[in-house]
Amino acid sequence: MAAPIDIPYLEEKFDLLQLHFLVRERFRPTSQHLNAQLEALWTASERAPPEVQSMVTQWGRFLKRNRLPADLAAGLCKMYIGLRPDILMAKTMTEYAALVSAQQSGVEHCKNVLEHYDVHRAELTSLISPYYVAHTANPELPLITRPSWIPKQPIPMGRPGLEPKFVYQASARAPHPPKLPRVDATFHEFRRRLSPQGRMMNDETYRPLEIEVTDRGLHLVCGPGRYFEYHDSCEVLGLELAAWALANPNRRPNSDGSDLPLRGPAENIFNLRNRSAVVGVSTLLIALDYEGDDWYYWYQRGNKVAVNPEAWSVVPSGTFQPFAANLAQHDQDFNIRSTVLRKLAEELLGKEQSQQTATKASDFEKSVLLRDFVSLLNSGFAQLYFLGVGLDPVCTVPEVLTTLIFRANDLPSGTMGKFKNNFEGRYHKGVLEGGALLHFAHRYNVHTASAACMRLTARHLDRLVSEVRHRRHRATA
């Protein structure tokens, strides 16, 4: 039996814990009743909960004696984010209040840093980009690249034989997540503490481990990952940068990692195994011959999303990730076309979270919402092009850049009028011109990958548009 620990004013502290600290998701009680709270504590302490009345009786004895077995005391600290042993064992309630106040001060500081990160992403991108200037192969782009990552010409993809090559390493393990200074919580735990009713879900992801680009397209080696692991090892780098920027105005961080220890030396960005990144897919949607003109579509993200709130981006854009019920049949997921179509359905056609209801790509590609777009892709009258891949300089995730082009007249009448907004943001369209794309790419608050996608599309625009038009012309000649 674990040795007991003296905890003065145990009952008073226990009653206050839920006011001062957020419960970790995996230990959240099913209700506010004492029984449910004790069952959660027993679980956090790795004890099998006894019969309810016995557990309540034991707890009453602990309160009366102001003593807890060591494993239950450790369980409380594990259960409540930011609760440290010194806070729990404070000798007086005045000391307890002072320690909680200091901890809350750290939370407030971290909250201000997070707000700066969310609001000033563009300035942070400008601040950190010179960090990598000696290591990027394409300094004209806002993403960090290696030689060959940006092909000389766009590469068709999305049809049999044209999809990227994927290798899955099931044995790859994610690094241990760091705790944020002064709050004793990981990055995702802190975000959830600020927005406990938010829509952050710890979905399965594909963690990129190696990237290669050849004249045939993209090659990826991926391992298993989780969305929270991405926040805790990649988004946290943006938070570290924001904290440094606030403390060091008008300075640039040293690229040797001495100013940004979580980020490390600049060359670390290419070692994808040192973090649990995700693969972003940014696609510029282009509709030709619609309402008398050619159009490109873009998105203004809402202020409630967890990543890049209120940023402008190309559309559709999203994360390359498994279908929820794929039963580890990863080969069914390993194509970029599925991600592009999934996000098209979610961001423009009103289908919410389609990857959670499908077992493989073909399930939702058969849906009424997408079947006309799928038909165009399969026939070659719509074309998905791979433009390149690069790393976001702030959060260091790989971003796959593509463009999807089709003639609106090849779709049934009224299809384009079905585009709609959703909780993630609002869509807009602009007249398609190379100059307009470049102007958009240089605007404030444009997502970094989206800016790169716009610039590369502008570079090849005449060829891309003519290929799609000529393919339809040859078919009807």
C-alpha positions in Angstrom: 0.0 0.0 0.0 1.4 3.4 -0.9 2.5 5.6 2.0 0.1 8.4 2.9 0.9 12.0 2.3 -0.3 14.9 4.5 -2.4 17.4 2.6 -3.7 20.1 4.9 -7.2 21.4 4.2 -7.8 18.5 1.7 -11.5 18.9 1.6 -11.3 22.6 0.9 -8.7 22.1 -1.8 -10.6 19.3 -3.5 -13.7 21.5 -3.7 -11.7 24.3 -5.4 -9.7 22.2 -7.9 -12.4 22.3 -10.6 -12.5 26.1 -10.3 -8.8 26.5 -10.7 -7.7 23.7 -13.0 -9.0 21.9 -16.2 -9.5 18.2 -16.0 -7.5 16.2 -18.6 -9.8 14.8 -21.2 -9.1 11.1 -20.6 -10.0 11.6 -16.8 -13.0 13.8 -17.2 -15.8 12.7 -14.8 -19.1 11.6 -16.4 -20.9 14.0 -14.1 -20.3 16.5 -11.2 -21.5 14.0 -8.6 -18.9 13.0 -6.0 -19.1 9.3 -7.1 -18.1 10.2 -10.7 -15.3 12.5 -9.5 -13.9 9.7 -7.3 -14.1 7.1 -10.1 -12.1 9.5 -12.3 -9.5 10.0 -9.6 -9.2 6.2 -9.0 -8.7 5.8 -12.8 -6.0 8.5 -12.9 -4.3 6.8 -10.0 -4.4 3.5 -11.9 -6.5 2.0 -9.2 -9.5 -0.2 -9.9 -12.5 1.6 -8.5 -14.1 -0.3 -5.6 -17.9 -0.6 -5.0 -19.2 3.0 -4.9 -20.2 3.1 -1.2 -16.8 1.7 -0.2 -15.0 4.3 -2.3 -17.1 7.1 -0.7 -16.4 5.8 2.8 -12.7 5.6 2.1 -12.7 9.1 0.7 -14.5 10.4 3.8 -11.7 8.9 6.0 -9.0 10.6 3.9 -10.8 14.0 4.2 -11.1 13.6 8.0 -7.4 12.8 8.4 -6.2 15.3 5.7 -4.1 12.5 4.3 -4.0 10.7 0.9 -2.2 7.6 -0.3 0.7 8.7 -2.5 -0.8 7.2 -5.6 -4.1 9.1 -5.1 -2.2 12.3 -4.6 -0.2 11.7 -7.8 -3.5 10.9 -9.5 -4.9 14.3 -8.6 -1.9 16.0 -10.2 -2.3 13.8 -13.3 -6.0 14.4 -13.5 -5.9 18.2 -13.2 -3.8 20.1 -15.8 -1.3 22.4 -14.0 -1.8 21.0 -10.5 1.6 20.5 -8.9 2.4 18.6 -5.7 3.6 21.8 -4.0 0.2 23.4 -4.7 -1.7 20.4 -3.4 0.4 20.1 -0.2 0.4 23.8 0.7 0.4 24.1 4.4 -2.2 26.9 4.6 -5.0 28.0 2.3 -3.2 31.4 2.0 -0.2 29.6 0.6 -2.4 27.5 -1.6 -4.1 30.7 -3.0 -0.7 32.3 -3.6 0.6 29.3 -5.5 -2.6 29.1 -7.6 -2.4 32.8 -8.3 1.2 32.4 -9.5 0.2 29.5 -11.7 -2.8 31.4 -13.1 -0.3 34.3 -13.9 1.6 31.8 -16.0 -1.6 30.8 -17.7 -2.5 34.4 -18.4 1.0 35.0 -19.9 0.7 31.9 -22.1 -2.8 33.0 -23.2 -1.4 36.4 -24.3 1.4 34.6 -26.2 -1.1 32.3 -27.9 -3.3 35.3 -28.9 -0.2 36.9 -30.4 0.5 33.7 -32.3 -3.0 33.5 -33.7 -3.3 37.1 -34.7 0.2 37.9 -35.9 1.0 34.7 -37.9 2.1 36.8 -40.9 4.6 38.8 -38.9 6.0 35.7 -37.3 6.4 34.1 -40.7 8.5 37.2 -41.8 10.5 37.0 -38.6 11.4 33.3 -38.9 11.9 33.0 -42.7 15.5 34.4 -42.5 16.3 31.7 -40.0 16.2 29.2 -42.9 17.5 31.4 -45.8 20.8 29.4 -46.0 18.9 26.1 -46.2 16.1 26.6 -48.6 16.4 25.8 -52.3 13.6 28.2 -53.5 14.0 31.5 -51.6 11.4 33.1 -53.8 8.7 30.9 -52.2 7.5 31.4 -48.6 8.0 27.7 -47.8 11.3 26.0 -47.0 12.3 23.5 -49.7 15.0 21.1 -50.7 16.4 20.9 -54.3 13.9 19.0 -56.5 10.9 19.6 -54.2 9.5 22.1 -56.7 9.3 20.4 -60.1 10.1 22.5 -63.2 6.6 21.7 -64.6 3.4 20.7 -62.9 2.9 17.0 -62.7 -0.6 15.5 -63.4 -2.0 13.4 -60.6 -5.3 12.0 -59.5 -5.8 9.2 -61.9 -4.6 5.5 -61.8 -0.8 5.4 -62.2 -0.4 9.1 -61.4 -0.8 9.2 -57.6 2.1 9.7 -55.3 4.1 6.8 -53.9 3.6 6.1 -50.2 5.3 3.8 -47.7 3.8 3.2 -44.3 6.1 2.6 -41.2 3.8 1.4 -38.5 6.7 1.1 -36.0 7.5 4.8 -36.0 6.9 6.4 -32.6 6.3 10.1 -31.9 8.7 12.0 -29.7 7.7 12.9 -26.1 5.7 16.2 -26.0 7.2 19.2 -24.1 5.4 21.0 -21.4 4.7 24.7 -21.7 6.7 26.8 -19.2 4.8 28.1 -16.2 1.6 26.2 -16.9 2.7 22.5 -16.7 0.6 21.5 -19.7 1.2 20.4 -23.3 0.2 22.8 -26.1 -3.1 21.0 -27.0 -4.0 20.7 -23.3 -3.5 24.5 -22.9 -5.6 25.2 -26.0 -8.4 23.1 -24.7 -8.2 24.8 -21.3 -8.9 28.1 -22.9 -11.7 26.7 -25.1 -13.1 23.6 -23.4 -16.1 23.6 -25.7 -14.0 23.8 -28.8 -14.0 21.2 -31.6 -10.5 19.9 -31.3 -10.5 16.1 -31.8 -7.6 13.8 -31.4 -8.1 12.1 -34.8 -5.6 9.7 -36.3 -3.1 11.3 -38.7 -0.4 10.2 -41.1 2.9 11.5 -39.7 5.4 12.4 -42.5 8.9 10.9 -42.0 10.6 11.3 -45.4 9.9 13.3 -48.5 11.2 12.9 -52.1 10.1 14.4 -55.4 11.0 12.9 -58.7 9.9 13.6 -62.3 7.1 11.2 -61.6 5.8 13.1 -58.6 5.8 12.9 -54.8 7.1 10.1 -52.7 6.2 10.0 -49.0 7.1 7.8 -46.0 4.6 8.1 -43.3 4.0 6.6 -39.8 1.1 6.7 -37.4 0.3 9.9 -35.6 -2.4 11.9 -33.7 -3.7 15.4 -34.1 -2.8 16.4 -30.6 0.8 15.1 -31.2 0.9 17.6 -34.1 -0.1 20.5 -31.8 2.3 19.4 -29.1 5.4 19.1 -31.4 4.7 21.5 -34.3 2.2 24.2 -33.3 4.2 24.6 -30.1 7.1 25.9 -32.2 5.0 28.8 -33.3 4.1 29.5 -29.7 7.8 29.5 -28.7 8.5 31.9 -31.5 5.7 34.2 -30.5 6.9 34.2 -26.9 10.5 35.1 -28.1 9.2 37.8 -30.4 7.2 39.5 -27.6 10.2 39.4 -25.3 12.7 40.5 -28.0 11.1 43.2 -30.1 13.1 44.4 -33.2 15.4 41.4 -33.1 15.7 38.2 -35.1 16.4 34.8 -33.4 19.8 33.1 -33.9 19.6 30.3 -36.3 21.7 28.0 -34.2 18.8 27.2 -31.9 20.1 29.0 -28.9 17.1 31.4 -28.8 14.5 28.8 -29.8 15.6 25.5 -28.1 12.4 23.6 -29.1 12.9 24.5 -32.7 16.7 23.9 -32.6 19.2 24.7 -35.4 17.8 25.7 -38.8 18.9 22.4 -40.5 16.7 20.5 -38.1 13.6 21.4 -40.1 14.4 18.7 -42.7 14.6 16.0 -40.0 10.9 15.1 -39.9 11.4 12.3 -37.4 12.1 14.8 -34.6 8.5 15.8 -34.5 5.0 14.5 -35.2 4.0 16.7 -38.1 1.0 16.3 -40.4 0.8 16.6 -44.2 -1.1 19.7 -45.3 -2.7 19.7 -48.8 -3.4 23.1 -50.3 -5.3 23.2 -53.5 -6.3 26.1 -55.7 -9.6 25.5 -57.3 -10.1 27.0 -60.8 -13.3 27.0 -62.7 -13.1 27.9 -66.4 -15.9 29.4 -68.5 -18.3 30.1 -65.6 -20.6 33.1 -65.8 -18.7 34.4 -68.8 -15.2 34.3 -67.1 -12.6 32.1 -65.5 -12.4 32.1 -61.7 -10.2 31.0 -58.8 -11.7 30.3 -55.3 -10.3 31.2 -51.9 -11.3 30.9 -48.3 -11.4 33.1 -45.2 -11.1 30.9 -42.2 -13.3 31.5 -39.1 -12.0 32.7 -35.8 -13.0 29.5 -34.0 -10.7 27.1 -35.8 -7.7 25.8 -33.9 -5.1 26.5 -36.7 -4.6 29.7 -38.7 -7.8 31.4 -37.5 -9.0 34.2 -39.8 -6.3 33.5 -42.3 -6.9 33.6 -46.0 -6.2 30.4 -47.9 -6.7 28.5 -51.2 -9.7 26.2 -51.2 -10.0 23.2 -50.8 -7.2 22.8 -48.2 -6.9 20.3 -45.4 -4.9 17.6 -43.7 -3.9 14.3 -45.3 -5.3 11.8 -42.8 -6.9 8.3 -42.6 -10.6 7.6 -42.9 -12.0 6.9 -39.5 -13.2 3.4 -40.1 -10.5 2.2 -42.6 -9.5 -0.7 -40.2 -5.8 0.0 -40.9 -6.2 -0.5 -44.7 -3.9 2.4 -45.3 -3.4 1.7 -49.0 -7.1 2.9 -49.4 -6.0 6.3 -48.0 -2.7 6.8 -49.9 -3.7 9.2 -52.5 -3.8 13.0 -52.5 -6.9 13.1 -54.7 -9.0 11.7 -51.8 -7.9 14.6 -49.5 -8.7 17.2 -52.2 -12.1 15.7 -52.9 -12.9 15.3 -49.2 -12.1 18.9 -48.4 -14.0 20.1 -51.5 -17.1 18.3 -50.1 -16.5 19.7 -46.6 -15.5 23.3 -47.4 -17.7 24.0 -50.4 -20.4 21.5 -50.7 -21.7 21.3 -47.1 -20.6 17.8 -46.2 -19.3 17.9 -42.6 -16.3 15.6 -41.6 -16.8 13.1 -44.4 -13.7 11.1 -43.4 -15.4 10.1 -40.2 -18.2 8.3 -42.0 -16.3 6.5 -44.7 -14.1 3.4 -44.7 -12.2 4.2 -47.9 -11.9 6.9 -50.5 -14.3 5.2 -53.0 -17.1 5.4 -50.4 -17.5 9.2 -50.5 -16.3 9.5 -54.1 -19.6 7.7 -55.0 -21.6 10.3 -53.1 -24.1 12.5 -54.9 -22.2 15.6 -53.9 -19.0 14.5 -55.6 -19.9 12.1 -58.4 -19.9 14.8 -61.1 -16.4 16.1 -60.1 -15.2 12.5 -59.8 -16.5 11.8 -63.3 -14.6 14.8 -64.7 -11.4 13.7 -63.1 -11.8 10.1 -64.3 -12.4 11.2 -67.8 -9.5 13.7 -67.8 -11.8 16.7 -68.4 -10.8 18.0 -64.9 -7.1 17.8 -64.0 -5.4 17.8 -60.6 -1.8 19.0 -60.8 1.1 18.5 -58.3 3.0 21.8 -58.0 5.5 20.9 -55.3 6.0 20.5 -51.6 7.6 22.6 -48.9 7.8 23.2 -45.1 6.0 25.9 -43.3 8.7 28.0 -41.6 6.7 28.7 -38.5 5.2 25.3 -37.5 7.5 23.2 -39.9 4.8 20.9 -41.3 5.1 19.7 -45.0 2.6 21.3 -47.4 1.7 19.6 -50.6 0.7 22.1 -53.3 -1.8 21.3 -56.0 -4.3 22.9 -58.3 -7.6 21.5 -59.5 -8.9 22.9 -62.9 -12.1 22.1 -64.7 -14.6 23.7 -67.1 -17.8 24.7 -65.3 -19.8 23.9 -68.4 -18.8 20.2 -68.1 -20.7 20.0 -64.8 -24.6 19.8 -64.6 -26.3 23.1 -64.6 -26.5 24.7 -61.2 -23.6 22.7 -59.6 -21.4 25.8 -59.0 -24.4 27.5 -57.3 -24.4 24.8 -54.6 -21.2 26.0 -53.1 -21.8 27.1 -49.5 -20.0 28.3 -46.4 -19.5 26.2 -43.2 -18.3 26.6 -39.6 -14.6 26.7 -40.7 -15.0 29.8 -42.9 -16.4 31.5 -45.9 -15.5 31.1 -49.6 -14.9 33.8 -52.2 -14.0 33.9 -55.8 -11.9 36.2 -58.0 -11.4 36.6 -61.8 -8.5 34.3 -62.9 -5.4 36.3 -63.9 -1.8 35.6 -63.2 -1.4 39.1 -61.7 -4.4 38.6 -59.5 -2.9 35.4 -58.1 0.4 37.1 -57.4 -1.4 40.0 -55.8 -3.4 37.7 -53.5 -0.2 35.8 -52.6 1.4 39.0 -51.2 -1.6 40.1 -49.2 -1.5 40.3 -45.4 -2.7 37.2 -43.5 -2.6 34.8 -46.4 -1.7 31.3 -45.2 2.0 30.5 -46.2 1.2 27.4 -48.2 -1.6 29.2 -50.0 0.8 32.0 -51.0 3.2 29.4 -52.4 0.4 27.6 -54.2 -0.8 30.9 -55.8 2.7 31.8 -56.9 3.4 28.5 -58.5 0.0 28.4 -60.2 0.6 31.9 -61.6 4.0 30.7 -62.9 2.4 28.0 -65.0 -1.1 29.4 -65.5 -1.2 29.6 -69.3 0.0 26.0 -69.7 -2.4 24.7 -67.0 -5.5 26.4 -68.5 -4.6 25.5 -72.1 -4.1 21.8 -71.3 -7.6 21.5 -69.7 -9.2 23.5 -72.6 -7.4 21.5 -75.3 -8.3 18.2 -73.7 -12.0 19.0 -74.0 -11.5 20.4 -77.5 -9.8 17.2 -78.7 -12.6 15.1 -77.2 -15.3 17.1 -79.0 -13.5 17.6 -82.3 
